[in-house]
Amino acid sequence: MAETAITTVLAKVAELVAWEAAVLLEVGDDVRLLRDKLEWLHTFIRDADRRRRLRDDEFVAVWVRQTRDVAFEAEDALDDFLHRAGRHRRRRNPPPALPTGARCSAWRWRWQWQWPRRPRCAGLQVALRHDLSARVRQIRKRLDEISANRAAYNIEHAPAPAWAASSATTLDHWDDLEEYTVGFDKYSNMLREQLLDVDAVSGRAVVSITGESSIGKTTLAHKVYQSPEVRNHFAIRTWTVLPPNSRPSDVLRDIRRQAGSQLRRFTSHGQVVEDGGGCDAGNKGKDISNSLFRNMTGRRYLVVVDGSIAVADWNSLRASLPDEGNGSRVLLVTDAAGLEVVGYAGGPTYDPIELTRLNPENTYELFRRRVFGRRGDCPGRYKSRYYQDVFRITRGLPLSVVVLAGVLRSKELPVEWDQVMMQLLAARDQPQCKNSNGGRRIMSLAFDDLPHHLKSCFLYFAAMPESVHVDAARLVRLWVAEGFVRPRRGSTMEEVGQGYLKELISRCMVQLVDKDEFGTVRTVVVHDRLHAFAQDEAQEACFVESHDSTDVLAPATVRRLAVQNTTGKHVHLGNALPKLRTIVCDFVNGSTTKPSVCFHSTDLGFLHASKFLRVIDIHGLELKKLPNEIGSMIHIRYLGLQCGQLERLPSTINKLVNLQSLILKGSNGMLGVTAAFWMIPTLRHVVAPFALPKCLGDLYSLQTLHGVQPHCWDTRIGAGNPLGRATNLRSLELSGLTAAHVGTLTSALESLDLLVHLVLQGESLPRAVFTVPSLRRLQSLRLVGSMDEDEDEEEADDVAVRYIRPNLTRLSMWYTMVGQSFVDMLGELPSLAELKLMWGAYDGEQLVFQDGGFSGLHTLGLALPELEEWTVRSGSMAALVTLTLFRCANVQMLPEALAGMKELEEVVLFKMPKMVGRIEEGGEDHHKIKHVPVVQTIR
């Protein structure tokens, strides 16, 4: 797709034109003329790309391909100029010694290093400019020839339809997209009956849902999976999505991980590890199948397998799941080909539930809800017209209905709706489309309707594994590093990127999986049909080259490379890739601590020739060190490695003067990094096990700082604020804190007015985290360690009440040993929705939630083995939805106030055997929870 290529080059040209005139001199005119030419082409290429997708004109396809190739050539020329100029500056001006005083200036350090002393390098500057000028003129000449060919072969430009011009999407109701199972009532009832009917089939039975792709199988299964009846019936529920070429061990490992998380216990660090039967990370040598079998034994379980599973893999899974005659179920969500395993079930098997397409009435009902919401509807005078059109276009295929609704959500009735419908109906009536279901045409139209900047963002999903949930924060950081996100006054680049993601969700191109209380997207997924469309389009446009085999034979011209390997022990990437800008690799880990895919350091040799690299993001990598040559890749914006054995970083990492995100996970311990690294002013996100220096540089763009420890902080009185030049921090996670750090940390917190997420872990934590007035935007807080006792507790709590945290939504505490008065203070937090008081968080045997306290609390978790009596006063926790009591074995009874909590939907009691009898029918506490839809007791 030439449109995204031209968009990228225009952004790079704008960056280059913004350079000071003395650097560019006469090259500036050539670059500006190139920009003007590309801007004109940009207006024509959108329609040409659409026609190329329709495959109605081979001349158009050739013109688009040639235009794209020239755009790539222009990008190479500009990047080569920037790279050579940058390397020369660093060679002639090595980085100066870093000032050690508190007044050190990162800006001056970067300026001295990056900008040349002109008298010493004027000759090379002239040569660089001359070379760039010659290449730009040659590119402009080729563009003129391509434009002449367009006229010679009568490639006409058809302006975009009026409805396509109004492609702005309102985000007021971007998340009002519930997964409606319209027309699936009879299927839902059949599925529930097969899952819950223990009397008819008590053994482990296989239930299956089948139907054509995008018919709604996963939506139906998920709706029933999350229903109160199913949640209440099964002690363990797991859902595993099978990616292509998945291995049996990966399937078993994923099921075991989910089962273990439901039988979880919390370590002293507040991290979740699996409990029981060897699910923890330390059991590397134990057989996965036996471990899973032990975890499931004695418990009624539901295992959902979403995707086609081979017979051999099914046999492995079947042998790992106990059959104890307690009504356990295995649910297969698959197509007709995947039903082969049902014949090898080896036990009770229900007849498959086969989904069919929607009838016209249900088709329109699904469309109506997606466009107008649950209660809205199309005006009556238009309803009958669109009732028939929607069904004729989509033919009752749910995914097609949803994508069409996503297009029309942003269009005006009736003119723009009529134009969209007319275009799709005309395409449907063409001879070559008579036997097509129209799904591809609707996807193409939805993609064409995306604004320029969203096209690249959507195509980037082609680099992600199929059907896998994608972390939104990681995705947005990658978009920013790639240059897809445009700056907007008053917003950070990450906030703009979140807006892009919400718009894709609103347009039904991306599915929302999870968001937080403040509307920030956490996790998304793309339907497998839309993912296949994105991969096809990305491949055609040379946007992303995707591979899932052990031998990656990528052409030398590849610009973005995505590798997902799930079968091999080794992936060979030995050939040089000089045009490479991005490499994204996702590998399935062989265990918690050791990846199944083994890269040796020599396997990164291909990166040496990739001087234009901007993004390196590799998950599932066993690597002890990075090559020193990484420092020569000065274009790198994003460096993300999930490495099982990473031991050290090269000192040259401080030369990555454009680095925005450094994400290092899975290393064996703390990693050393030079002090100069903390002077890179472009840093935005650092997630790595680093020791912080005495003083950070001028990191005013830094927003995320995770995994770090304050070993080098100057803890003397009056030593200064170690985070004073990182005042835009939004998220901070610190560990290794001691009593000596309390004063310095308090000083640092006083300058972090924008902080929304904070994690503190160590021997001693400052009580000031609840009192300093600067943290009024704080939303999420986790504390692991004893609270300092520098002042009288009652007096400190009084101060905390005065400086109440108005936005604090989530609070988790371990080993803080707070008293009743502190809990009373927490009860006054107006926005607190989730509270976890875990081991050692509370110092006392009696706990009271006072009248009217915790008014907005939705989720409460208590893990207090020493607690004997828990009292909840009238009016407290009136909005509570979920209650989890974990190993509170000494608590004799549940609070009486639970009986009046009308919003309560789920109660989970983990390893509280005495309480089980009390809540059963006829027990002393049964009346307190009998109104609760889901009550689980996990022994």
Number of C-alpha atoms within 10 A of each C-alpha: 26 27 25 25 22 26 20 19 22 21 16 18 20 13 10 19 17 11 11 10 11 9 17 21 12 13 19 21 13 18 23 15 14 21 21 13 14 22 14 10 17 19 14 18 23 23 20 25 21 20 17 20 19 13 12 11 13 11 17 24 20 14 22 23 19 16 24 21 17 19 24 21 16 26 20 16 19 19 18 16 16 18 18 16 20 19 15 18 20 18 13 15 15 13 18 12 8 14 13 10 9 15 10 16 18 21 15 13 20 17 11 17 21 21 16 21 13 13 7 10 13 12 10 14 19 14 11 18 19 14 14 22 20 13 18 21 15 13 18 20 13 15 20 13 11 18 15 12 14 17 10 9 11 11 15 12 13 11 13 15 14 12 18 21 13 14 17 13 20 13 16 8 11 19 16 16 20 11 16 16 18 18 17 18 11 8 18 17 12 12 22 16 12 21 26 18 11 17 9 10 19 17 19 26 24 24 21 26 24 22 19 15 17 18 20 24 24 17 15 22 22 14 13 18 21 12 13 15 15 17 19 18 19 20 21 23 22 19 17 18 18 19 18 17 15 17 18 19 17 20 20 20 22 15 21 24 20 18 25 24 17 17 21 20 19 16 12 15 14 18 9 15 17 21 18 17 19 21 27 17 12 11 15 15 8 12 11 20 19 14 20 25 19 17 22 23 14 14 18 20 23 24 20 23 21 21 18 21 27 18 17 12 16 19 16 16 20 19 13 18 23 21 21 15 13 18 23 29 28 23 21 24 25 21 19 14 12 17 20 14 19 20 10 14 17 14 13 14 20 14 11 18 17 15 16 16 18 22 14 17 15 18 25 22 19 23 27 21 21 27 23 16 15 15 7 11 14 14 10 8 8 11 14 11 11 18 18 14 19 22 21 16 25 27 19 23 23 23 21 26 25 23 24 27 24 24 26 22 19 21 21 12 13 11 11 18 17 16 15 19 18 14 12 20 17 11 17 20 12 10 9 9 13 11 10 11 16 20 21 14 20 21 21 17 19 20 22 19 23 22 15 16 17 20 19 24 23 21 23 22 22 25 26 23 24 22 18 16 18 17 15 21 16 15 20 23 22 28 21 21 22 20 18 22 24 13 15 10 8 8 10 14 18 18 16 19 26 22 18 21 25 24 22 22 23 28 29 24 24 21 21 25 14 15 14 10 11 9 12 15 21 17 18 19 23 26 19 15 17 23 24 15 18 24 23 17 19 24 16 15 21 21 23 26 22 23 17 20 16 18 14 18 12 17 13 12 13 17 22 24 23 23 23 25 26 22 20 16 13 15 21 14 20 15 16 17 24 18 19 22 20 25 20 20 23 21 23 18 19 18 19 16 19 18 21 21 23 21 20 15 13 12 16 15 16 15 23 17 16 19 23 24 25 24 24 20 20 20 22 26 25 24 22 18 15 17 17 13 15 21 17 20 23 22 22 25 26 27 20 21 23 21 25 23 19 22 16 17 17 16 16 18 22 19 21 21 23 18 25 23 26 20 18 22 19 20 21 15 12 16 16 15 20 14 20 22 20 18 24 24 22 18 25 23 22 22 18 21 23 20 21 20 21 21 24 23 27 24 24 16 18 22 22 20 21 19 20 20 21 21 17 12 20 18 20 11 8 10 13 17 23 23 25 21 21 22 21 20 24 20 20 21 18 20 21 16 20 18 16 14 21 20 17 23 22 18 20 18 21 19 21 24 17 17 23 20 20 22 18 21 23 20 18 21 25 24 21 20 22 21 22 19 18 17 26 20 18 23 21 19 21 19 23 25 25 23 22 17 12 10 9 8 16 12 9 17 20 15 15 21 17 12 16 21 26 16 18 22 23 20 20 19 23 26 23 23 17 18 15 15 14 18 19 19 18 22 21 19 21 18 18 24 22 20 21 18 20 24 24 21 24 25 17 16 14 14 18 15 20 18 15 16 23 28 20 21 24 19 20 20 17 19 23 24 17 18 20 16 17 17 15 19 17 16 17 22 28 21 18 23 19 19 19 18 21 22 21 21 20 16 21 15 16 20 15 17 16 24 17 14 20 13 15 23 17 21 20 18 20 23 17 20 15 13 22 18 14 17 20 15 11 10 12 14 21 17 16 17 22 15 18 19 15 20 21 18 17 16 14
